[in-house]
Each structure stands twice: as structure tokens, then as C-alpha cells.
């Protein structure tokens, strides 16, 4: 069965974030550890898995249009985690790389097909906590806007 437009967008975001490497012109190699919907509370990261980013398609606000089109505003959350010794500098680089990757193509084009018509930054916030080791994290939120036919999440408009 075909994937929904939402699934295609999540896959495109994951693929784009996997391109975040120093070899591709970024400041970090965050792209080596990209996860989708990983529960870090139940399974904390091992040291060898950091830095990492966990993606969530957290919420999809849908507005019905008169012309049998549904306008979607998909909230994407990227949770970035590191235990680097220079955490304050490193977490800022990781977040900057996320924004840079998003800006490569705000339409999330895959095989010459634009999956979205806009992407907007929302906010980012930082946190530091100490358990067995000091962990710095950041949450980056952005929205991806796209359209589908009414009641048909598999067909773009």
C-alpha cells in the first residue's frame, strides 16, 4: 500500500537529517544517529549513540478548505541530545545544523515532487540535566505545511 503524504514527509525529514555530516559541510556528524519516535525515557541513550536526534511528528492541525482540500500544518519536533564535554558550544552547533538542513529545501522535494508548500521555524529550547552523566539537550520545533484531498491522506493537492 502507498504511504500517506505525512509519512512521506517524515521520511524526507529523516533522510535530510541523516545528511548532517561534516563531509556534507555541516559542523557536526549528527546525521549518523537519527531516530524516529524513540522513547528515550524507557531506553536512555548509550554514550556511543550520542550526539543524536529523535524526530516526532507531534501534531497535525487540519483545516478543511471549501474546495475539497485539507490544509495541514504538521508540527515536527527534533530532540537533540549530547554529552559532549563542551556541551554549551556543541548543543548550539547541533541546533544550527538542524536549521541549516531544514533550509536546504523547505518544500521537502523527493524525486522532483514537492511534498510541502512551506516550512516555518517555531522555536528551540535548551536543557541540561545530570543523572549518571551530564546531558545537554535541545528541542527544535518547526511546522511543515502541505495539502491533501479531503479525507484522502494519500493524495496531495
C-alpha positions in Angstrom: 0.0 0.0 0.0 1.1 3.6 -0.7 2.4 5.8 2.1 0.4 8.8 3.3 1.7 12.3 2.5 2.5 12.7 6.2 4.6 9.5 6.2 6.5 10.7 3.0 7.3 14.0 4.8 8.5 12.3 7.9 10.7 10.0 5.8 12.1 13.1 3.9 12.9 14.8 7.2 14.7 11.8 8.5 16.7 11.4 5.2 17.6 15.1 5.2 18.8 15.0 8.8 20.9 11.9 8.0 22.8 14.1 5.6 24.1 16.2 8.6 27.8 15.3 8.5 31.0 17.3 8.4 31.7 15.8 5.0 28.5 17.4 3.7 29.5 20.9 5.0 27.9 20.8 8.5 29.6 21.5 11.8 28.7 18.1 13.3 28.0 14.5 12.4 24.5 14.5 13.9 23.2 12.6 10.9 24.9 9.4 12.0 22.3 9.0 14.8 18.8 9.9 13.6 15.8 8.2 15.2 12.1 8.5 14.7 9.8 8.2 17.7 12.4 6.7 20.1 11.3 6.7 23.7 14.4 8.0 25.5 12.7 7.7 28.9 12.3 3.9 28.5 15.6 3.4 26.7 18.2 6.1 27.6 20.9 6.7 25.1 24.2 4.9 25.4 27.3 7.0 25.2 28.1 5.5 21.8 24.8 6.8 20.5 25.5 10.5 21.1 25.1 13.0 19.8 21.7 12.0 18.4 18.4 13.5 17.2 14.9 12.0 17.7 12.1 13.1 15.4 8.5 13.3 16.2 5.6 14.3 14.0 3.8 15.6 17.1 0.6 17.2 15.8 -1.2 17.9 12.6 -3.6 20.8 12.5 -6.0 20.3 9.7 -8.3 23.0 8.2 -11.0 22.0 5.8 -11.0 24.2 2.7 -14.2 24.9 0.7 -12.7 23.3 -2.4 -12.5 19.8 -1.0 -8.9 20.3 0.1 -7.5 19.8 3.6 -4.7 22.2 4.6 -2.2 20.5 7.1 0.2 22.2 9.4 2.4 19.4 10.7 4.3 20.1 13.9 7.7 18.5 13.8 9.8 18.1 16.9 13.6 17.4 16.8 15.0 16.5 20.2 18.8 16.8 20.1 20.9 15.2 22.8 24.7 15.3 23.5 27.1 14.5 26.4 30.0 16.3 24.7 32.4 17.8 27.2 31.9 21.2 25.5 28.1 20.9 25.8 27.1 24.5 25.6 29.0 25.1 22.4 28.2 21.6 21.0 24.4 21.8 21.5 24.3 25.2 19.7 26.2 23.7 16.7 23.8 20.7 16.6 20.8 23.0 16.6 22.4 25.3 14.0 23.0 22.2 11.8 19.3 21.2 12.2 18.2 24.7 10.9 20.7 24.6 8.1 19.4 21.2 7.0 15.8 22.3 7.1 16.7 25.3 4.9 18.2 23.1 2.2 14.7 22.7 0.7 11.6 23.9 2.6 9.4 22.1 0.2 10.8 18.6 1.1 11.2 17.6 -2.6 11.6 13.9 -3.2 12.1 12.6 -6.8 11.1 16.0 -8.2 7.8 16.1 -6.2 7.3 18.8 -3.7 5.7 17.2 -0.6 5.0 20.6 1.1 4.5 24.2 0.2 6.2 25.8 3.2 8.2 25.1 6.3 8.4 27.5 9.2 10.7 27.6 12.2 8.8 27.9 15.6 11.2 27.7 18.5 14.1 25.9 20.2 14.8 25.5 23.8 17.8 24.0 25.7 18.1 21.9 28.9 20.9 20.4 30.9 20.5 17.5 33.4 22.7 15.3 35.4 22.0 11.7 36.1 24.8 9.2 35.6 26.4 11.8 33.3 25.7 15.4 32.3 23.4 15.5 29.3 22.6 18.6 27.2 19.5 18.6 25.1 17.6 20.9 22.8 14.1 20.7 21.4 13.7 22.3 17.9 10.1 22.8 16.7 9.1 23.6 13.1 6.0 23.2 11.0 5.6 21.8 7.6 2.5 22.8 5.6 1.0 20.6 3.0 -2.3 19.9 1.4 -4.3 16.7 0.6 -7.6 16.0 -0.9 -10.4 16.0 1.7 -10.5 12.7 3.6 -7.7 11.3 1.5 -4.3 11.5 3.3 -2.6 9.6 0.4 -3.3 12.1 -2.3 -1.6 15.5 -2.4 -3.2 18.6 -3.8 
